[in-house]
């Protein structure tokens, strides 16, 4: 997969190279069209003025005069009639002047090597410090003829250099900005699609068209974005189903309460009938109250800022307390309670885990037939605590085990339809176990019973224990 980072690096490098090449090309065009003729004329005027001063004052010592001129920032190369050359000031990098040119200057002709210097695409010839790239003028003194080749010292050309590099830098910046603006569109375009996708999701549309074909981070983001959209769609469907189920669950006891309340108002009922109907109203009211409490519990568990109040507590003591508090329920069905739970200390939120054992135990009592048994088991090792609750009830179909932890889901097809519940208890159990970073498993067989097994990890750092 080609990463977006790699793309940016490659694009940036390409932009820099292209910008530099194009800018340098345009800078050379600027040099050849404007800067070169301007500098050629300027240096030619310098040379003619130097010749003019020398011709006006014949008493000037040639050597002294040329030394003085060279100190003003000029490189000078003088050739006599015998083709003997002498340098003044900064040395030329290369003495590459032909005898033909020297003869021409000695005969009184001007030589403009700067103007006639060969043009090069990626080289500014004006700054080549060679005799061929200079101005040649004739000088006559004491009956002798000299060819004087002169050009400014490179140190004196900083002004022209600054202009040249300013133009070059300006062109690089402008061309880079244009290239970056074009390249950025290819990055911004998919981001705009993501922005549009978020707006579609906000309006309830989950069928998104995103650039999943890309082999970079944008493509990965597009795939993950689509997965997120599908999960949001599923969550929305679950929410709507949850609201519908809650409404239905509340409607059923409300209808019963309303119907039996009207019945109780009639005078034809006996005291026994009134008592029975009022008991039903009380039972349905209690059912609604329990459902409200469980919904509030789920709401509190859904809060991200919920903090567990973990502490060490005796598991055996807590489970015996739950069994004792529910004694009237399991004794009414003549159930046998077996306990293989040693007095082990576990670490967790005592109140929330109390609710876990209570919810599972209450379900076991509901769905275990009279005269049978419920088994509690607990053990520990170096890594975790394991708690199992086994009933001898009707069991759960395998295809429905995955859904028993869904909110308001009831396995009515497998269990007694006359047993009433909210369908929220096991959802609460799973939420609490996950908050403890634990796990819960279910094993069930129709007609033989169900085992819920909870695994709670021993977080030694969280418990303040040293290894």
C-alpha positions as CSV (number, residue, x, y, z in Angstrom):
1,X,0.0,0.0,0.0
2,X,1.4,3.4,-1.0
3,X,0.9,5.6,2.1
4,X,-0.4,9.1,2.0
5,X,2.8,10.2,3.7
6,X,4.8,8.7,0.9
7,X,2.6,10.4,-1.7
8,X,3.1,13.8,0.0
9,X,6.9,13.2,0.1
10,X,7.0,12.2,-3.6
11,X,4.7,15.1,-4.6
12,X,6.6,17.6,-2.6
13,X,9.9,16.4,-4.1
14,X,8.5,16.5,-7.6
15,X,7.1,20.0,-7.0
16,X,10.4,21.2,-5.7
17,X,12.3,19.7,-8.7
18,X,9.9,21.0,-11.3
19,X,9.6,24.4,-9.7
20,X,13.4,24.8,-9.5
21,X,13.9,23.7,-13.1
22,X,11.1,25.8,-14.5
23,X,12.1,28.8,-12.3
24,X,15.7,28.5,-13.3
25,X,14.7,28.3,-17.0
26,X,12.6,31.4,-16.7
27,X,15.4,33.1,-14.7
28,X,17.8,32.4,-17.5
29,X,15.4,33.7,-20.1
30,X,15.2,36.9,-18.0
31,X,19.0,37.0,-17.8
32,X,19.4,36.6,-21.6
33,X,16.7,39.0,-22.6
34,X,17.3,41.8,-20.0
35,X,20.1,41.3,-17.6
36,X,22.8,40.2,-20.0
37,X,22.4,43.2,-22.5
38,X,22.1,45.6,-19.6
39,X,25.3,44.4,-17.9
40,X,27.1,44.1,-21.2
41,X,26.4,47.8,-22.0
42,X,27.3,48.9,-18.5
43,X,30.7,47.1,-18.5
44,X,31.4,48.4,-22.0
45,X,30.9,51.9,-20.8
46,X,33.2,51.3,-17.9
47,X,35.9,50.0,-20.3
48,X,35.5,53.0,-22.7
49,X,35.7,55.4,-19.8
50,X,38.9,53.7,-18.5
51,X,40.3,54.0,-22.0
52,X,39.2,57.6,-22.3
53,X,40.9,58.6,-19.0
54,X,44.1,57.0,-20.0
55,X,44.1,58.5,-23.5
56,X,43.6,62.0,-22.1
57,X,46.5,61.9,-19.7
58,X,49.6,60.5,-21.6
59,X,51.8,61.1,-18.6
60,X,50.0,58.4,-16.5
61,X,52.1,55.4,-15.8
62,X,50.5,52.5,-17.4
63,X,51.3,50.0,-14.7
64,X,50.2,52.3,-11.9
65,X,47.0,53.2,-13.7
66,X,46.0,49.6,-14.3
67,X,46.8,48.6,-10.7
68,X,44.6,51.5,-9.5
69,X,41.8,50.4,-11.8
70,X,42.0,46.8,-10.7
71,X,41.7,47.9,-7.0
72,X,38.3,49.5,-7.9
73,X,37.0,46.0,-8.5
74,X,38.0,45.0,-12.0
75,X,39.9,42.0,-13.3
76,X,42.3,43.1,-16.1
77,X,44.3,41.1,-18.6
78,X,46.7,43.1,-20.9
79,X,48.4,41.7,-24.0
80,X,51.1,43.4,-25.9
81,X,52.0,43.1,-29.6
82,X,54.2,40.0,-28.8
83,X,51.2,38.3,-27.4
84,X,52.6,38.5,-23.9
85,X,49.9,38.8,-21.3
86,X,49.9,40.3,-17.8
87,X,47.1,40.2,-15.2
88,X,46.0,43.0,-12.8
89,X,43.6,42.5,-9.9
90,X,41.7,39.3,-9.5
91,X,43.0,36.5,-11.7
92,X,40.8,35.2,-14.4
93,X,39.8,31.6,-14.0
94,X,40.7,30.8,-17.6
95,X,42.7,32.6,-20.3
96,X,40.7,31.4,-23.2
97,X,41.0,34.3,-25.6
98,X,42.0,33.5,-29.2
99,X,44.9,35.1,-31.1
100,X,42.4,36.3,-33.7
101,X,40.5,38.3,-31.1
102,X,43.7,39.7,-29.7
103,X,44.9,40.8,-33.1
104,X,41.5,42.5,-33.7
105,X,41.7,44.5,-30.5
106,X,45.4,45.4,-31.1
107,X,44.3,46.8,-34.5
108,X,41.9,49.2,-32.7
109,X,38.6,47.2,-32.6
110,X,36.4,46.7,-29.6
111,X,35.6,43.2,-28.4
112,X,32.4,42.5,-26.5
113,X,32.7,39.0,-25.2
114,X,29.9,39.4,-22.6
115,X,27.3,40.1,-25.3
116,X,28.6,37.4,-27.6
117,X,29.1,34.8,-24.9
118,X,27.4,31.5,-25.9
119,X,23.9,31.1,-24.3
120,X,23.4,28.2,-22.1
121,X,20.0,26.8,-20.8
122,X,21.1,26.2,-17.2
123,X,24.0,28.5,-16.8
124,X,24.3,32.3,-16.4
125,X,27.3,33.0,-18.5
126,X,27.6,36.5,-17.3
127,X,29.2,35.2,-14.1
128,X,31.9,33.1,-15.9
129,X,35.2,34.6,-14.8
130,X,37.1,34.0,-18.1
131,X,38.9,36.4,-20.5
132,X,36.6,35.3,-23.3
133,X,33.7,36.7,-21.2
134,X,35.1,40.2,-21.0
135,X,35.3,43.6,-22.8
136,X,38.4,44.1,-25.0
137,X,39.6,47.7,-25.7
138,X,42.8,48.9,-27.5
139,X,45.3,51.2,-25.7
140,X,48.1,53.1,-27.4
141,X,51.1,54.5,-25.4
142,X,54.6,55.5,-26.4
143,X,54.0,54.1,-29.9
144,X,53.0,50.7,-28.5
145,X,49.7,48.9,-28.9
146,X,48.0,46.9,-26.2
147,X,44.9,44.9,-26.0
148,X,43.2,45.4,-22.6
149,X,40.5,42.8,-21.6
150,X,38.5,43.9,-18.6
151,X,35.5,42.7,-16.6
152,X,34.1,43.4,-13.1
153,X,35.4,41.4,-10.1
154,X,32.8,38.8,-9.2
155,X,32.7,40.4,-5.7
156,X,31.4,43.6,-7.3
157,X,28.5,41.8,-9.0
158,X,26.5,41.0,-5.9
159,X,23.8,43.5,-7.0
160,X,23.2,41.6,-10.2
161,X,23.4,38.3,-8.3
162,X,20.8,39.5,-5.8
163,X,18.5,40.5,-8.7
164,X,19.0,37.2,-10.4
165,X,18.4,35.1,-7.3
166,X,15.5,37.2,-6.2
167,X,13.8,36.5,-9.6
168,X,14.8,32.8,-9.3
169,X,13.4,32.6,-5.7
170,X,10.2,34.5,-6.6
171,X,9.6,32.2,-9.6
172,X,10.2,29.1,-7.4
173,X,7.7,30.3,-4.8
174,X,5.0,31.2,-7.4
175,X,5.4,27.9,-9.4
176,X,5.5,25.9,-6.1
177,X,2.3,27.6,-4.9
178,X,0.5,26.8,-8.2
179,X,1.7,23.2,-8.1
180,X,0.7,22.8,-4.5
181,X,-2.7,24.3,-5.1
182,X,-3.3,21.8,-7.9
183,X,-1.9,18.9,-5.9
184,X,-4.0,19.9,-2.8
185,X,-7.2,19.5,-4.8
186,X,-6.5,15.7,-5.0
187,X,-6.2,15.6,-1.2
188,X,-9.1,17.9,-0.5
189,X,-11.5,16.2,-2.9
190,X,-11.8,13.0,-0.9
191,X,-12.0,15.0,2.4
192,X,-14.9,16.9,0.9
193,X,-16.6,13.5,0.2
194,X,-16.1,12.6,3.9
195,X,-17.6,15.9,4.9
196,X,-20.6,15.2,2.7
197,X,-20.8,11.6,4.1
198,X,-21.0,12.9,7.6
199,X,-23.8,15.2,6.6
200,X,-25.6,12.2,5.0
201,X,-25.1,10.1,8.1
202,X,-26.5,13.0,10.2
203,X,-29.6,13.0,8.0
204,X,-30.0,9.2,8.4
205,X,-28.5,8.1,5.1
206,X,-26.0,5.3,5.5
207,X,-25.4,4.2,1.9
208,X,-22.2,6.1,1.2
209,X,-20.1,6.5,-1.9
210,X,-16.4,6.9,-0.8
211,X,-13.0,6.4,-2.4
212,X,-12.4,2.9,-1.1
213,X,-10.4,2.0,-4.3
214,X,-7.4,4.1,-3.1
215,X,-4.4,2.2,-1.8
216,X,-3.4,4.8,0.8
217,X,-4.7,6.0,4.2
218,X,-7.6,7.7,2.5
219,X,-8.7,4.3,1.1
220,X,-8.3,2.7,4.6
221,X,-10.3,5.6,6.1
222,X,-13.0,5.2,3.5
223,X,-13.4,1.5,4.3
224,X,-13.4,2.2,8.1
225,X,-15.9,5.0,7.5
226,X,-18.2,2.6,5.7
227,X,-17.9,0.1,8.5
228,X,-18.7,2.9,11.0
229,X,-21.7,3.9,8.9
230,X,-23.0,0.2,8.9
231,X,-22.5,0.0,12.7
232,X,-24.3,3.3,13.2
233,X,-27.1,2.0,11.0
234,X,-27.3,-1.1,13.0
235,X,-27.2,0.9,16.3
236,X,-30.0,3.1,15.0
237,X,-32.1,0.0,14.1
238,X,-31.3,-1.4,17.6
239,X,-32.3,1.9,19.2
240,X,-35.6,2.0,17.3
241,X,-36.2,-1.6,18.2
242,X,-35.3,-0.9,21.8
243,X,-37.7,2.0,22.0
244,X,-40.4,-0.1,20.4
245,X,-39.8,-3.0,22.8
246,X,-39.8,-0.7,25.8
247,X,-43.0,0.9,24.7
248,X,-44.5,-2.6,24.3
249,X,-43.2,-3.8,27.7
250,X,-44.7,-0.8,29.5
251,X,-47.9,-1.0,27.5
252,X,-48.7,-4.5,28.6
253,X,-48.7,-3.9,32.4
254,X,-50.4,-0.5,31.9
255,X,-53.2,-2.2,30.0
256,X,-53.5,-4.8,32.7
257,X,-53.6,-2.1,35.4
258,X,-56.1,0.0,33.5
259,X,-58.3,-3.0,32.7
260,X,-58.4,-4.4,36.3
261,X,-58.8,-0.9,37.8
262,X,-62.0,-0.5,35.8
263,X,-63.1,-4.0,36.9
264,X,-62.5,-3.2,40.5
265,X,-64.8,-0.2,40.3
266,X,-67.8,-2.3,39.6
267,X,-69.9,-3.3,42.7
268,X,-70.7,-6.9,41.5
269,X,-67.3,-8.2,42.5
270,X,-66.8,-10.2,45.7
271,X,-64.1,-9.3,48.2
272,X,-62.1,-12.3,47.1
273,X,-62.2,-11.2,43.4
274,X,-61.3,-7.6,44.3
275,X,-58.4,-8.8,46.3
276,X,-57.2,-11.0,43.4
277,X,-57.5,-8.1,40.9
278,X,-55.7,-5.7,43.3
279,X,-52.9,-8.2,43.7
280,X,-52.6,-8.3,39.9
281,X,-52.5,-4.5,39.8
282,X,-49.8,-4.5,42.5
283,X,-47.8,-7.2,40.7
284,X,-47.9,-5.3,37.4
285,X,-46.9,-2.0,39.2
286,X,-44.0,-3.8,40.8
287,X,-43.0,-5.1,37.4
288,X,-43.0,-1.6,35.9
289,X,-41.0,-0.3,38.9
290,X,-38.4,-3.0,38.4
291,X,-38.2,-2.3,34.7
292,X,-37.6,1.4,35.4
293,X,-34.8,0.6,37.9
294,X,-33.2,-1.7,35.4
295,X,-33.4,1.0,32.7
296,X,-31.8,3.5,35.0
297,X,-29.1,1.0,35.8
298,X,-28.4,0.5,32.1
299,X,-28.3,4.2,31.5
300,X,-25.7,4.7,34.3
301,X,-23.6,1.8,32.9
302,X,-23.7,3.4,29.5
303,X,-22.1,6.6,30.8
304,X,-18.4,6.7,29.8
305,X,-17.4,8.6,32.9
306,X,-18.8,5.9,35.2
307,X,-16.1,5.0,37.8
308,X,-16.0,1.6,39.4
309,X,-15.6,1.6,43.1
310,X,-13.3,-1.4,43.4
311,X,-12.4,-3.1,46.6
312,X,-11.5,-6.5,48.1
313,X,-14.5,-8.4,49.4
314,X,-15.4,-12.0,50.4
315,X,-17.1,-13.7,47.4
316,X,-18.4,-16.7,49.4
317,X,-20.0,-14.3,52.0
318,X,-21.7,-12.2,49.3
319,X,-23.2,-15.2,47.5
320,X,-24.5,-16.8,50.7
321,X,-26.1,-13.4,51.4
322,X,-27.9,-13.5,48.0
323,X,-29.1,-17.0,48.5
324,X,-30.4,-16.1,52.0
325,X,-32.2,-13.0,50.7
326,X,-33.9,-15.1,48.0
327,X,-34.8,-18.0,50.3
328,X,-38.6,-17.5,50.0
329,X,-38.3,-17.7,46.2
330,X,-36.4,-20.9,45.9
331,X,-38.0,-22.6,48.9
332,X,-41.4,-21.9,47.3
333,X,-40.3,-24.1,44.4
334,X,-38.6,-26.6,46.6
335,X,-35.3,-26.0,44.9
336,X,-32.0,-27.4,46.3
337,X,-29.1,-24.8,46.4
338,X,-25.6,-26.3,46.1
339,X,-22.6,-24.2,46.8
340,X,-19.0,-24.9,46.1
341,X,-17.8,-21.4,46.9
342,X,-14.8,-21.0,49.2
343,X,-14.2,-17.8,51.2
344,X,-12.0,-16.2,48.5
345,X,-11.3,-12.5,48.3
346,X,-12.0,-10.9,44.9
347,X,-11.3,-7.4,43.7
348,X,-14.1,-5.4,42.0
349,X,-17.1,-3.2,42.5
350,X,-18.9,-5.0,45.3
351,X,-22.4,-3.5,44.6
352,X,-22.3,-4.0,40.8
353,X,-21.1,-7.6,41.1
354,X,-23.8,-8.2,43.7
355,X,-26.3,-7.3,41.0
356,X,-24.6,-9.8,38.6
357,X,-25.0,-12.8,40.9
358,X,-28.5,-11.7,41.8
359,X,-29.7,-11.3,38.2
360,X,-28.4,-14.7,37.1
361,X,-29.6,-16.5,40.3
362,X,-33.1,-14.9,39.9
363,X,-33.3,-16.1,36.3
364,X,-32.1,-19.6,37.4
365,X,-34.9,-19.7,40.0
366,X,-37.5,-18.6,37.5
367,X,-36.6,-21.2,34.8
368,X,-35.8,-24.2,37.1
369,X,-38.6,-26.6,37.6
370,X,-39.7,-27.4,41.1
371,X,-37.7,-30.0,43.0
372,X,-34.5,-29.5,41.0
373,X,-31.3,-27.8,42.0
374,X,-29.0,-24.8,41.3
375,X,-25.3,-25.0,41.7
376,X,-22.8,-22.2,42.6
377,X,-19.1,-22.8,42.0
378,X,-16.1,-20.5,42.4
379,X,-12.3,-20.9,42.0
380,X,-9.2,-18.8,41.4
381,X,-5.8,-19.1,39.8
382,X,-2.9,-16.7,39.3
383,X,-4.6,-14.9,36.4
384,X,-8.4,-14.8,37.2
385,X,-11.4,-15.6,39.3
386,X,-14.0,-18.0,37.8
387,X,-17.6,-18.1,39.0
388,X,-20.2,-20.4,37.5
389,X,-24.0,-20.7,38.2
390,X,-25.7,-23.8,36.8
391,X,-29.5,-24.4,36.8
392,X,-31.4,-27.5,35.9
393,X,-34.0,-25.6,33.9
394,X,-35.5,-25.9,30.4
395,X,-32.4,-24.6,28.6
396,X,-31.8,-22.2,25.8
397,X,-31.8,-23.0,22.0
398,X,-28.3,-22.7,20.6
399,X,-29.3,-20.3,17.9
400,X,-30.6,-17.9,20.5
401,X,-27.7,-17.9,23.0
402,X,-26.0,-15.1,21.1
403,X,-29.0,-12.8,21.6
404,X,-29.8,-13.4,25.2
405,X,-27.6,-10.4,26.2
406,X,-29.5,-8.1,23.9
407,X,-31.6,-5.6,25.7
408,X,-35.3,-6.6,26.1
409,X,-34.7,-9.9,24.3
410,X,-36.6,-12.9,25.7
411,X,-36.3,-16.6,24.8
412,X,-40.0,-17.2,24.9
413,X,-39.9,-20.1,22.5
414,X,-37.7,-22.1,24.8
415,X,-38.9,-21.0,28.2
416,X,-42.2,-20.7,29.9
417,X,-44.3,-17.8,28.4
418,X,-46.0,-17.4,31.7
419,X,-42.8,-16.3,33.4
420,X,-42.6,-12.5,33.2
421,X,-39.5,-10.5,33.0
422,X,-38.1,-7.3,31.4
423,X,-35.4,-8.8,29.2
424,X,-32.9,-6.4,30.7
425,X,-31.3,-8.4,33.5
426,X,-28.7,-10.2,31.3
427,X,-27.9,-7.0,29.4
428,X,-27.0,-5.4,32.8
429,X,-24.9,-8.5,33.7
430,X,-22.8,-8.3,30.5
431,X,-22.3,-4.5,30.9
432,X,-21.0,-4.9,34.4
433,X,-18.7,-7.8,33.5
434,X,-17.2,-5.8,30.6
435,X,-16.7,-2.8,32.8
436,X,-14.5,-5.2,34.9
437,X,-12.7,-6.2,31.7
438,X,-14.0,-9.7,32.2
439,X,-16.0,-12.2,30.1
440,X,-19.1,-14.2,30.4
441,X,-19.9,-17.5,28.6
442,X,-23.1,-19.5,28.3
443,X,-23.5,-23.3,27.9
444,X,-27.0,-24.6,27.6
445,X,-28.8,-27.8,26.5
446,X,-32.6,-28.0,26.0
447,X,-34.2,-29.9,28.9
448,X,-31.0,-30.2,30.9
449,X,-30.2,-26.7,32.0
450,X,-27.9,-23.7,31.6
451,X,-24.5,-22.7,33.0
452,X,-23.4,-19.1,33.1
453,X,-19.6,-18.7,33.7
454,X,-18.0,-15.4,34.6
455,X,-14.3,-14.7,34.3
456,X,-12.8,-11.7,36.2
457,X,-9.1,-10.9,35.5
458,X,-6.7,-10.3,38.3
459,X,-5.3,-6.9,37.5
460,X,-2.3,-6.9,39.9
461,X,-1.4,-3.3,39.1
462,X,-4.9,-2.1,39.7
463,X,-5.1,-4.0,42.9
464,X,-1.8,-2.4,44.1
465,X,0.0,-5.8,44.2
466,X,3.7,-6.2,43.4
467,X,4.8,-9.0,41.1
